[in-house]
């Protein structure tokens, strides 16, 4: 067991999240027990429960932090072709998904009906849609069409990534190509997508 030490509450919470993130990434959700987290973090179960009343709350905090970090890594750069920006953003997410397969599957399979976990996912998707919408710079009715297409695409990407992690039926390169192609194809049916592929 790790030696216990006195920490400020924010630092203690951060350490608990670090341990939780590591355990949820390494094991299926059902196999992670709160006593494992407490032991690994070097705290009593009573102290752990003061920060996180149950395993779902700990997982939700771990997943929210991961979503925040992913969003920080996937800032879009106006002026680049849309496909290049999509590929870069997708790669950042794929890196996380590969390193945290059990966590991603827990959020999208085991806890798929949990409103707290789904709120984290929906919040991330909404931010990503807003960023992509700003990059496309369409206005009026085209903007509304693109906004709807983007949200549908983000849900598609999420589902396809879960399928990829579960079955490994296709390569990461194929996954990226399908995701990029799906959005460009959908947008190309309703707007001038060629202008989004021209740099500057």
Residue pairs with C-beta under 8 A, 6 or more apart in sequence:
1 39
1 42
2 39
2 40
2 41
2 42
3 42
4 42
4 43
5 42
7 15
12 43
12 47
12 51
13 51
15 41
16 37
16 41
16 43
16 48
16 51
16 52
16 58
17 58
17 61
17 62
17 65
19 37
19 40
19 41
20 32
20 37
20 52
20 58
20 59
20 61
20 62
21 62
21 65
21 66
21 100
21 103
22 40
23 32
23 36
23 37
23 40
24 32
24 59
24 62
24 100
24 102
24 103
24 106
25 99
25 100
25 101
25 102
25 103
26 102
27 102
28 102
28 105
28 106
28 110
29 59
29 102
29 105
29 106
29 110
29 111
30 110
32 55
33 55
34 45
34 48
34 49
34 52
34 54
34 55
34 58
35 45
37 48
37 58
38 44
38 45
38 47
38 48
41 48
52 58
52 61
56 111
56 114
56 116
56 117
57 116
59 103
59 106
59 107
59 111
59 117
60 116
60 117
60 120
62 103
63 103
63 107
63 117
63 120
64 120
66 96
66 100
66 103
67 120
67 121
67 123
67 124
70 92
70 93
70 96
70 124
71 124
71 127
71 128
73 92
74 88
74 89
74 92
74 93
74 128
74 131
75 131
76 85
76 89
76 131
76 132
76 134
76 135
77 85
78 135
78 137
79 199
79 200
80 199
81 196
81 197
81 198
81 199
82 135
82 136
82 184
82 193
82 196
82 197
83 180
83 184
83 197
85 135
86 179
86 180
86 183
87 176
87 180
89 128
90 157
90 176
90 179
90 180
91 176
93 161
94 161
94 172
94 175
94 176
96 104
97 104
97 161
97 164
97 165
98 172
101 165
104 161
104 162
104 165
105 162
105 165
105 166
107 117
107 120
107 121
108 121
108 158
108 162
109 162
109 166
111 117
112 118
121 158
125 151
125 154
125 155
125 158
126 151
128 150
128 154
129 147
129 150
129 151
129 154
132 150
133 143
133 146
133 147
133 150
136 143
136 146
136 187
136 196
138 145
138 146
138 191
142 190
142 191
145 190
145 191
146 187
146 190
146 191
149 183
149 186
149 187
149 190
150 183
152 186
153 179
153 182
153 183
153 186
156 179
156 182
157 179
157 182
160 175
160 178
160 179
161 175
163 169
164 170
164 172
164 175
170 178
184 193
184 197
187 193
187 196
